[in-house]
Amino acid sequence: MADDEKWSEFLTDYLPPRGRKVRILATLGPASRSPEMIGKLFRAGADAFRINMSHGTQADRAEIFQSIRALEKLHGRPTTILVDLQGPKLRVGTFAEGRVELKTGQNFELDLDPAPGDEKRVCLPHREVFHALEVGSRLLLDDGKLVLRVTKIGATSISTKVEVGGALSNHKGLNVPDVVVPLAALTEKDRSDLAFAIDQGADWIALSFVQRPEDLAEARRLIGGRAALLAKIEKPSALERLDGILELADAVMVARGDLGVELPPEAVPPAQKRIVEVARELGKPVIVATQMLESMIKAPTPTRAEVSDVATAIYDGADAVMLSAESAAGDWPEEAVAMMDRIAHSVESDKGYAARLHFTQTKADPTTADALSAAAFDIARTVSAKAIICYTTSGSTARRVSRERPAVPVVVLTPKMSTARQLGLLWGAHSVHTRDVSSFEEMVAKAKRMALRHGLAKGGERVIVMAGVPFGTPGSTNVLHVVRLTGDELKGYKS
């Protein structure tokens, strides 16, 4: 058997396609960083893993990379790693007593003096904020638990009145929802972490606190095409320039944590739906994240409201749903992934799922590739094809087909492992790393074998094959072919 035909079906630990379209992204942390637990999460349904650079050391993260790549080799399935950079998080300084109690109605100052603070003042070591604020701007402290209103702005101090009081301790975060703060998108720590992630072979880099399209420029330059770039939408200012951000990013995340701090709670669901809709229209993967199964940090089962929240994101057509603390630091990480997997299967088996999924219209661009992708959706439905099989180098063919949200799996055959791994966040995609084909006959024969080996079709059933001719030319999708399997295609290829 040729080397390129040594497929994962012949591995002892081979896992078949998930049988669902939406992807599950699991965050790794203290509760799930061991190789054993990473393996359990993968088998429970995790398609991709998030490494949060806000916590821990690079040495710790290197071990996680090694564990995931070993798991990938064991199961013969390209596995996605997303590295989430911390970003320019604003924080106050320290207090002489470690914490203070701010009372509603009192005056409180933020200044540039590094001396420990008290109940009257504290250091805010971010000069950029002083230039961006206006009288009347809100300042949110400790994830919005405390609210200050700016009354006066000086060269080195900001006077405020406490509108919502409470306890405030060292280094708590500060959010500025009413203005765009001219902060660099990447800190020195982010640049170091990004270089580390690229060296380790990260598939995706997530950029935090994106405010405008220009924020993506430096990260894109430093990545240099070696990974894909995801923009996290967690600032109201990003919503105002969403289309421009999505044009420059490879994917987007609805980061409901900080977004929910800076927006009124009732504004978050419409914002989520808008982000998902715009991303789908542009054919960019979109992830819904934060507090999806929050109660499972401590409980073995979620609330019914949480289940409904996950289901809503899937009905809306999100490419992926993400677990944060539930899988990173919770008591039930494996159970949380398994629960999300069961919710996804339940939603996708609903008879009304397809109709809900296509509320968002994805108009094809006037290109041959887009026309063929739209045609593949219609043909698959008309002839009851069991899969759409895409040959791709860059992944663009798979992304175009996925944008149509077909009812059948999208099997992606690619000679580039980096492409196979990056597509782990793409709705409906099942990636296979393989040598490229060199002729039309080889293209058809290999597509048939892949459909049989991965259990997606059997003798007498049809599959749709898409590719670009000449073969191996990125962005040249110009062939759509419907083939019928005989069931004998694997003869002579089994080991």
Secondary structure, 3 states (H helix, E strand, C coil): CCHHHCCHHHCCCCCCCCCCCCEEEEEECCCCCCHHHHHHHHHHCCCEEEEECCCCCHHHHHHHHHHHHHHHHHHCCCCEEEEECCCCCCECCCECCCEEEECCCCEEEEECCCCCECCCEEECCCHHHHHHCCCCCEEEECCCCEEEEEEEECCCEEEEEEEECEEEECCCEEECCCCCCCCCCCCHHHHHHHHHHHHHCCCEEEECCCCCHHHHHHHHHHHCCCCEEEEEECCHHHHHCHHHHHHHCCEEEEEHHHHHHHCCHHHHHHHHHHHHHHHHHHCCCEEEECCCCHHHHCCCCCCHHHHHHHHHHHHCCCCEEEECHHHHCCCCHHHHHHHHHHHHHHHHCCCCHHHHHCCCCCCCCCCHHHHHHHHHHHHHHHHCCCCEEEECCCCHHHHHHHHCCCCCCEEEEECCHHHHHHHHHCCCEEEEECCCCCCHHHHHHHHHHHHHHCCCCCCCCEEEEEEECCCCCCCCEEEEEEEECCCCCCCCCCC
